[in-house]
Amino acid sequence: MNPAAVSLALYVHIPWCVRKCPYCDFNSHERTGALPEAEYLERLLRDLEALLPSVWGRRVLSVFIGGGTPSLFSPASIDALLSGIRARLTIEPGAEITLEANPGTVEAARFRGFRDAGVTRISVGVQSFDDRMLKALGRIHSAGEARRAVDAALAAFDTVNLDLMYGLPGQDLAGALSDLEQGIATGVPHLSAYQLTLEPNTVFYSHPPSLPEHDACADMQAALEEKLAGAGFENYETSAFAKPGHRCRHNLNYWEFGDYLGIGAGAHGKLSFPDRITRHEQIKQPAEYLKSTTPAKMKEIPAAELPFEFMLNALRLVEGFPLALFTERTGLPFTAIQRGVEAAEKKGLLERDLRRIRPTERGRRFLNDLLALFLAGGTPGRAPGVPIAVRAIRTS
């Protein structure tokens, strides 16, 4: 395997938010007092320096600053962060640099400041344009604030992503479509639409709200996809829709099993070497992370797990993946997934030709069943409906 042939990205995690949402299972922590911006930036860059020997000579195609709510940091801090990254890594010309933002934590002047710092793409976590739904989700912004934030983002950036959720407490098909229609009407060129799920270690998991039935959510998904296609959006990944030329390069790198460095509290990364593929993980708790000088914890991915790791990502892509990509990114022959591919074809979950493998529409609807066929051990006898965490990496 040639690591130089594997694309490389950088993920930066800023873990603080104004208030923890009851459905959120990401490593985010409510802000108490002033944020330690300078101290945290220094720690981030130490993380990066410790990882540099693993990626000498490689160029970075994208940077994603996620959270938490990274827009709580000042434009000056984001400027210092990106300057520090550029001083240590070679960033490709025209690289995509994304910052996540929440309505209510930004205004037009801050968006212009983030743009001047080098951010090229903003992802706004709207979730809904219905004040009743926002209250049910524990969001701190109103529908009006959401619209103003999206307008301000579009005034500063060519590429803006808008996050929406469906299958919300008390929501019906008309409500989900209303949210989507309002999202499309903003003029954003990228939209992410996620079904609300109850994740362990969240308030909603412990105290579940009344959510729409599975069939109702399936109807919402189908209607949203149809509406977005009619509006000129390409559904290129399970939950991602883009106008031509606006696909998220950073997230595509995840789905194509590319490499990425992860810095910041709780950040994860993946790196390829000639003889192995590793994952690294940073200390999770922000206070402990800031005090520690311990480098990221490294772990080699066993070869037996690589087929599932690859398929877990690549099968989220509507267009699938080139056959050659599996060997290029894992170092394994096609025979390592052949049994699973053939079983999936028989079930109508996959289709292939001489160049590509792609999930069928049925495979996309029953992605967990499809992925179960590639778990270590072959699992042709594994019972359908086995839950698998397909949301392994945050996307926007």
C-alpha positions as CSV (number, residue, x, y, z in Angstrom):
1,M,0.0,0.0,0.0
2,N,1.3,3.5,-0.9
3,P,0.3,6.1,1.7
4,A,1.2,8.9,-0.7
5,A,-1.7,7.7,-3.0
6,V,-4.2,8.0,-0.1
7,S,-5.9,11.5,0.2
8,L,-5.3,13.3,3.6
9,A,-7.6,15.6,5.5
10,L,-7.5,17.3,8.9
11,Y,-10.3,17.4,11.5
12,V,-10.2,19.9,14.3
13,H,-12.5,19.4,17.3
14,I,-13.7,22.4,19.4
15,P,-15.8,20.8,22.1
16,W,-17.8,23.6,23.7
17,C,-21.4,24.7,23.1
18,V,-23.8,27.0,24.7
19,R,-26.1,24.2,25.8
20,K,-26.0,20.4,25.2
21,C,-28.9,19.3,23.0
22,P,-30.8,16.3,24.5
23,Y,-30.3,14.2,21.3
24,C,-26.5,14.9,20.9
25,D,-24.0,12.1,21.4
26,F,-21.0,14.0,20.2
27,N,-18.1,15.0,22.5
28,S,-19.6,18.4,23.3
29,H,-19.7,20.2,26.7
30,E,-21.6,23.2,27.9
31,R,-19.6,26.4,28.2
32,T,-19.1,27.7,31.7
33,G,-17.6,31.2,31.7
34,A,-15.0,32.4,29.2
35,L,-13.6,29.9,26.8
36,P,-9.8,29.1,27.0
37,E,-9.2,30.0,23.4
38,A,-5.5,30.7,23.5
39,E,-4.7,27.8,25.7
40,Y,-6.8,25.4,23.6
41,L,-5.1,26.6,20.3
42,E,-1.7,26.0,21.8
43,R,-2.8,22.5,22.7
44,L,-4.2,21.8,19.2
45,L,-1.0,22.8,17.5
46,R,1.0,20.5,19.9
47,D,-1.3,17.7,18.9
48,L,-0.6,18.5,15.2
49,E,3.2,18.6,15.7
50,A,3.1,15.2,17.4
51,L,1.4,13.7,14.4
52,L,3.6,15.4,11.7
53,P,6.2,12.6,11.5
54,S,3.4,10.2,10.3
55,V,2.5,12.4,7.3
56,W,5.8,14.0,6.1
57,G,5.5,15.1,2.5
58,R,1.8,14.6,2.2
59,R,-0.6,17.4,1.3
60,V,-3.9,18.2,3.0
61,L,-7.0,18.5,0.8
62,S,-9.4,19.8,3.4
63,V,-9.8,21.0,6.9
64,F,-13.0,20.6,8.9
65,I,-13.5,22.5,12.2
66,G,-16.3,20.8,14.1
67,G,-17.7,20.6,17.5
68,G,-19.5,21.5,19.8
69,T,-19.9,24.9,18.3
70,P,-16.7,26.2,16.8
71,S,-18.3,29.5,15.9
72,L,-18.1,30.3,19.6
73,F,-14.4,30.9,19.0
74,S,-13.5,34.4,17.8
75,P,-12.5,35.0,14.1
76,A,-9.1,36.0,15.5
77,S,-8.7,32.6,17.1
78,I,-9.8,30.8,14.0
79,D,-7.3,32.9,12.0
80,A,-4.5,31.9,14.5
81,L,-5.5,28.3,14.2
82,L,-5.4,28.2,10.4
83,S,-2.2,30.1,10.3
84,G,-0.6,27.6,12.7
85,I,-1.9,24.7,10.6
86,R,-0.4,26.2,7.4
87,A,2.9,26.7,9.1
88,R,3.1,23.0,9.9
89,L,1.3,21.3,7.0
90,T,1.2,21.7,3.2
91,I,-2.4,22.7,2.4
92,E,-3.4,22.2,-1.2
93,P,-4.2,25.3,-3.2
94,G,-8.0,25.8,-3.1
95,A,-8.4,23.5,-0.2
96,E,-11.9,23.2,1.3
97,I,-11.9,24.6,4.9
98,T,-15.2,24.2,6.7
99,L,-16.4,25.7,10.0
100,E,-19.6,24.5,11.8
101,A,-21.8,27.2,13.2
102,N,-25.1,27.4,15.1
103,P,-27.7,30.2,14.6
104,G,-27.6,32.4,17.6
105,T,-23.9,32.2,18.1
106,V,-22.9,34.2,15.0
107,E,-23.7,37.4,13.2
108,A,-22.8,38.8,9.8
109,A,-19.6,40.4,11.1
110,R,-18.3,37.1,12.5
111,F,-19.0,35.3,9.3
112,R,-17.0,37.9,7.4
113,G,-14.2,37.4,10.0
114,F,-14.2,33.7,9.5
115,R,-14.0,34.2,5.7
116,D,-11.1,36.5,6.1
117,A,-9.4,34.0,8.3
118,G,-9.4,31.5,5.4
119,V,-12.7,29.5,6.0
120,T,-14.2,28.7,2.6
121,R,-17.4,26.8,3.7
122,I,-19.8,27.2,6.5
123,S,-22.1,24.5,7.9
124,V,-25.1,25.9,9.8
125,G,-26.9,23.6,12.2
126,V,-30.5,24.7,11.7
127,Q,-32.3,21.4,12.3
128,S,-35.8,22.9,11.8
129,F,-37.6,26.1,10.8
130,D,-40.5,25.3,13.1
131,D,-40.2,27.0,16.5
132,R,-42.2,24.1,18.1
133,M,-39.8,21.5,16.8
134,L,-36.8,23.6,17.8
135,K,-38.2,23.8,21.4
136,A,-38.7,20.0,21.4
137,L,-35.1,19.5,20.3
138,G,-33.8,21.8,23.0
139,R,-32.3,24.2,20.5
140,I,-31.3,27.7,21.7
141,H,-32.2,29.5,18.5
142,S,-35.5,30.5,16.9
143,A,-36.7,29.9,13.3
144,G,-36.2,33.6,12.6
145,E,-32.6,33.5,13.9
146,A,-32.0,30.4,11.7
147,R,-33.1,32.3,8.6
148,R,-31.0,35.3,9.4
149,A,-27.9,33.2,10.1
150,V,-28.3,31.4,6.8
151,D,-28.7,34.7,4.9
152,A,-25.6,36.1,6.6
153,A,-23.6,32.9,5.8
154,L,-24.6,33.1,2.1
155,A,-23.6,36.8,2.0
156,A,-20.1,35.8,3.0
157,F,-19.5,32.3,1.5
158,D,-20.1,30.6,-1.9
159,T,-20.7,27.2,-0.3
160,V,-23.0,26.9,2.7
161,N,-24.4,23.7,4.1
162,L,-27.7,23.6,6.0
163,D,-28.3,20.8,8.5
164,L,-31.9,19.6,8.8
165,M,-33.5,16.8,10.8
166,Y,-36.7,14.9,10.3
167,G,-38.6,12.3,12.3
168,L,-38.9,14.9,15.1
169,P,-41.2,14.6,18.1
170,G,-44.7,15.2,16.9
171,Q,-43.7,15.8,13.3
172,D,-45.7,14.6,10.3
173,L,-44.9,14.4,6.6
174,A,-46.2,17.9,5.9
175,G,-44.0,19.4,8.7
176,A,-40.9,17.6,7.4
177,L,-41.6,18.9,3.9
178,S,-42.2,22.4,5.1
179,D,-38.8,22.5,6.8
180,L,-37.2,21.2,3.6
181,E,-39.0,23.6,1.4
182,Q,-37.9,26.5,3.6
183,G,-34.3,25.2,3.5
184,I,-34.3,24.9,-0.3
185,A,-35.8,28.5,-0.5
186,T,-32.8,29.9,1.3
187,G,-30.6,29.2,-1.8
188,V,-28.0,27.1,-0.1
189,P,-26.1,24.7,-2.5
190,H,-25.7,21.9,0.1
191,L,-28.2,20.3,2.4
192,S,-27.8,17.5,5.0
193,A,-31.0,15.8,6.1
194,Y,-30.7,13.4,9.0
195,Q,-33.4,11.3,10.7
196,L,-33.5,11.9,14.5
197,T,-32.2,8.8,16.2
198,L,-32.0,8.0,19.9
199,E,-28.4,7.5,20.7
200,P,-27.0,6.0,24.0
201,N,-25.7,8.4,26.6
202,T,-28.1,11.2,25.6
203,V,-31.1,12.7,27.5
204,F,-33.4,11.5,24.7
205,Y,-32.2,7.9,25.1
206,S,-32.9,8.0,28.9
207,H,-36.2,9.9,28.5
208,P,-37.3,9.2,24.9
209,P,-39.8,11.5,23.3
210,S,-42.6,10.3,21.2
211,L,-41.2,10.0,17.7
212,P,-43.0,9.2,14.3
213,E,-43.2,5.5,13.5
214,H,-40.7,3.8,11.2
215,D,-42.9,3.8,8.2
216,A,-43.8,7.5,8.6
217,C,-40.0,8.3,8.8
218,A,-39.4,6.2,5.6
219,D,-42.2,8.2,3.9
220,M,-40.5,11.4,5.0
221,Q,-37.1,10.2,3.7
222,A,-38.5,9.3,0.3
223,A,-40.5,12.5,0.0
224,L,-37.4,14.6,1.0
225,E,-35.2,12.8,-1.6
226,E,-37.8,13.4,-4.3
227,K,-38.2,17.1,-3.4
228,L,-34.5,17.7,-3.4
229,A,-33.9,15.9,-6.7
230,G,-36.6,18.1,-8.2
231,A,-34.8,21.2,-6.9
232,G,-31.5,20.2,-8.6
233,F,-29.8,18.6,-5.6
234,E,-27.7,15.4,-6.1
235,N,-28.1,12.8,-3.4
236,Y,-24.4,11.7,-3.3
237,E,-24.3,10.2,0.2
238,T,-26.9,8.7,2.6
239,S,-27.8,12.0,4.1
240,A,-26.0,14.6,1.9
241,F,-27.5,16.5,-1.1
242,A,-25.6,19.0,-3.2
243,K,-26.0,21.2,-6.2
244,P,-23.3,20.4,-8.9
245,G,-19.9,21.5,-7.8
246,H,-20.7,21.8,-4.1
247,R,-20.2,18.3,-2.7
248,C,-18.3,18.2,0.6
249,R,-14.8,17.1,-0.2
250,H,-13.9,16.5,3.4
251,N,-16.7,14.1,4.0
252,L,-16.1,12.4,0.7
253,N,-12.6,11.6,1.9
254,Y,-14.2,9.8,4.9
255,W,-16.5,7.8,2.8
256,E,-13.8,6.9,0.3
257,F,-11.7,5.6,3.3
258,G,-9.1,8.3,2.9
259,D,-6.7,9.3,5.7
260,Y,-7.3,12.1,8.2
261,L,-5.6,13.6,11.2
262,G,-7.7,14.3,14.2
263,I,-6.7,17.0,16.7
264,G,-8.6,18.4,19.7
265,A,-10.4,16.9,22.7
266,G,-11.8,13.5,21.7
267,A,-10.8,13.8,18.0
268,H,-10.2,10.6,16.0
269,G,-8.0,10.0,13.0
270,K,-6.9,7.4,10.5
271,L,-3.6,7.0,8.8
272,S,-2.2,4.6,6.3
273,F,1.4,3.2,6.3
274,P,3.1,0.8,3.8
275,D,2.4,-2.2,6.1
276,R,-0.6,-1.2,8.3
277,I,-3.5,1.2,8.9
278,T,-3.9,2.9,12.2
279,R,-6.4,4.9,14.1
280,H,-5.6,7.6,16.7
281,E,-7.7,9.1,19.4
282,Q,-7.2,12.2,21.6
283,I,-8.1,12.5,25.3
284,K,-11.9,13.2,25.5
285,Q,-12.5,15.5,28.4
286,P,-11.6,19.1,27.6
287,A,-10.1,19.9,31.1
288,E,-8.0,16.7,31.1
289,Y,-7.0,17.3,27.5
290,L,-5.8,20.8,28.2
291,K,-3.6,19.7,31.2
292,S,-2.2,16.6,29.5
293,T,1.0,16.4,27.4
294,T,0.1,12.8,26.4
295,P,0.1,12.3,22.6
296,A,-2.8,10.7,20.8
297,K,-3.4,7.0,21.5
298,M,-2.6,4.9,18.4
299,K,-4.1,1.5,17.5
300,E,-3.5,-0.6,14.4
301,I,-6.7,-1.8,12.7
302,P,-6.5,-5.6,12.4
303,A,-6.5,-6.8,8.8
304,A,-9.7,-8.9,9.5
305,E,-11.6,-5.7,10.3
306,L,-10.5,-3.7,7.3
307,P,-13.2,-5.0,4.9
308,F,-16.0,-3.9,7.2
309,E,-14.3,-0.6,8.0
310,F,-14.0,0.2,4.3
311,M,-17.6,-0.9,3.5
312,L,-19.0,0.9,6.5
313,N,-17.9,4.1,4.8
314,A,-18.0,3.4,1.1
315,L,-21.5,2.0,1.0
316,R,-22.9,5.3,2.2
317,L,-22.0,6.7,-1.3
318,V,-25.0,6.5,-3.6
319,E,-22.7,6.0,-6.6
320,G,-20.7,3.4,-4.7
321,F,-16.9,3.1,-5.3
322,P,-14.5,1.9,-8.0
323,L,-13.4,-1.7,-7.6
324,A,-9.8,-0.7,-7.5
325,L,-10.3,1.6,-4.5
326,F,-10.8,-1.2,-2.1
327,T,-7.3,-2.6,-2.7
328,E,-5.8,0.9,-3.0
329,R,-7.1,1.9,0.4
330,T,-6.9,-1.3,2.4
331,G,-4.0,-3.2,0.8
332,L,-6.2,-6.3,0.6
333,P,-7.3,-8.2,-2.6
334,F,-10.9,-8.1,-3.8
335,T,-11.4,-11.6,-2.5
336,A,-11.5,-10.2,1.0
337,I,-15.0,-8.8,0.3
338,Q,-16.1,-11.1,-2.5
339,R,-18.2,-13.4,-0.3
340,G,-20.0,-10.4,1.1
341,V,-20.5,-8.8,-2.3
342,E,-22.0,-12.0,-3.7
343,A,-24.3,-12.5,-0.8
344,A,-25.5,-8.8,-1.0
345,E,-26.1,-9.2,-4.8
346,K,-28.3,-12.3,-4.1
347,K,-30.3,-10.2,-1.6
348,G,-30.7,-7.4,-4.1
349,L,-28.7,-5.0,-1.9
350,L,-25.7,-4.4,-4.2
351,E,-25.1,-4.2,-7.9
352,R,-21.8,-4.1,-9.8
353,D,-20.2,-3.9,-13.2
354,L,-16.6,-4.3,-14.3
355,R,-15.6,-1.0,-12.7
356,R,-17.9,-0.1,-9.7
357,I,-19.8,-1.5,-6.8
358,R,-22.9,0.4,-5.6
359,P,-25.8,-0.1,-3.3
360,T,-29.2,-0.6,-4.9
361,E,-32.1,1.5,-3.7
362,R,-33.1,-1.4,-1.5
363,G,-29.5,-1.6,-0.2
364,R,-29.6,2.1,0.7
365,R,-32.9,1.7,2.6
366,F,-31.6,-1.4,4.5
367,L,-28.0,-0.2,4.9
368,N,-27.5,-2.0,8.3
369,D,-28.5,-5.3,6.7
370,L,-26.1,-4.7,3.9
371,L,-23.2,-3.8,6.2
372,A,-23.8,-6.8,8.4
373,L,-22.7,-9.0,5.5
374,F,-19.2,-7.6,5.7
375,L,-18.5,-8.0,9.4
376,A,-15.4,-10.0,10.4
377,G,-16.1,-13.7,10.0
378,G,-18.2,-13.2,6.8
379,T,-21.5,-13.3,8.7
380,P,-23.6,-14.7,5.8
381,G,-25.8,-16.3,8.5
382,R,-26.1,-13.1,10.6
383,A,-29.8,-12.2,11.2
384,P,-31.1,-9.2,9.2
385,G,-32.0,-6.1,11.1
386,V,-28.8,-6.2,13.2
387,P,-28.2,-2.6,14.4
388,I,-24.9,-1.2,13.2
389,A,-23.8,2.4,13.9
390,V,-23.6,3.8,10.4
391,R,-23.2,7.3,11.7
392,A,-19.5,6.6,12.6
393,I,-18.3,10.1,11.7
394,R,-20.0,13.4,12.0
395,T,-20.9,14.9,8.6
396,S,-22.0,18.2,7.3
